[in-house]
C-alpha cells in the first residue's frame, strides 16, 4: 500500500465513529456481521443486530473502510 493509499484509508476510517470502526475490525475478523455488530458494543433486541449490521454494511463509508482494510492485508 502506497503512502497516498494509506492517507485515503485514514480518511475513510476517520469519518466513522468509534463503534463503526470497531464494527469494521470485528467484521474483518470473521465476516459475521451480526456478531461483529454485537462485539462492537451496540445494544440489540430480537433480530435488530442482523438488521442494523446489514444497514452498516450498506453504508458507503463503512464499505470503503472495509475495502481499504482488506487491501492492506
HELIX and SHEET records of a PDB file:
HELIX    1   1 UNK A    3  UNK A   14  1                                  12    
HELIX    2   2 UNK A   18  UNK A   30  1                                  13    
HELIX    3   3 UNK A   33  UNK A   39  1                                   7    
HELIX    4   4 UNK A   48  UNK A   58  1                                  11    
HELIX    5   5 UNK A   60  UNK A   72  1                                  13    
END                                                                             
